[in-house]
Amino acid sequence: MSTSTPLGINSASVIAAPAGKYPPGDLAIWLFIYAELLAFGVFFLSYAFARSKNVELFNQSQLLLNRESGAINALVLITSSYFVVRAVAAIKEGHSKVCANWLGAGIGLGMVFVVIKLFEFSAKFSQGISLSTNTFYMFYLSLTMFHFMHVILGMVILAAVMLKARRGGYTPENHTGVETGASYWHMVDLLWIILFPLVYVIR
Amino acid sequence: MNAIPHKPHFVRPCTRIWLALIFLTAVTYSIGDAGLGGTPVMLAVLAITFAKTQMIAAYFMGLRKAGLLWRAIMGVYLATVATMIAVAYLIAIK
């Protein structure tokens, strides 16, 4: 029987998951992902509750952020994540080189994110803004820098996977490495999807 | 090396999800750009964010095919973060 989701995706092609089936990639990366999500979750809620004691300061400081660069970076990471989904699909279909190319495109967009973020940090530092400027900027800089480091690590992981894929190191039957790198990269994307509205938009 | 046969898609499900994510990000940005604030706007932005993170988790991270426990951990995490952020903002209004 075929059902359709609100997005019009036919679920007939989705294989029902047996109970306890592991998500794609190495089990260890998922334990790592959930630990990372927990750390960021505490960080997000610390920001939200710190704001509740200092609403005016947070609202005024937020207006000085470059919302455009935050939004562009959200689009960049979402698209990069999509390219990595295509890389996983390609290796499942047995196309190693295509997989490597999609990964290369994903890493390229990761670099775009890094460059935009560096410009943003540079603009803030040149205005004399630092971690000790006020509570908002302490959170803004530490949250975005913590996330920035995860982007760098994600790009290193994807680069290692891409090089192996280019050498034909993965097959449709054995491509756990591609899924492991992809899962980590999607987590980096997911975190920015929360961080962007939280720090740049909601007031 | 055997390629796994698959049903060809004119538009792959992941492409639909990507387009939906792009659209919802544009909506979020527009809300910020218009300078909108207040409880309904905050709740709407959080609802959009929750929907986006669920899409990433289910379709990009592949959790929709994983076991209940793995899906539940992510679902509870995302719902808790969104709810607690809403609570923190509502406390600030009162």
Interface residues (C-beta under 8 A of the other chain):
Chain A: L7 G8 I9 N10 S13 V14 I15 A17 P18 A19 G20 K21 Y22 P23 P24 W30 Y34 L37 L38 G41 F44 L45 A48 F49 R51 S52 K53 V55 N59 R67 E68 A71 A74 L75 I78 T79 S81 Y82 V84 V85 R86 A89 K92 E93 G94 H95 T171 P172 E173 E179 S183 H186 M187 D189 L190 I193 I194 F196 P197 L198 Y200 V201 I202 R203
Chain B: M1 N2 A3 I4 H6 K7 R12 P13 C14 T15 R16 I17 W18 A20 L21 I22 T25 A26 T28 Y29 I31 G32 D33 G37 V41 M42 V45 L46 I48 T49 K52 T53 I56 A57 Y59 F60 M61 G62 L63 R64 K65 A66 G67 L68 L69 W70 I73 M74 Y77 T80 V81 M84 I85 A88 Y89 I91 A92
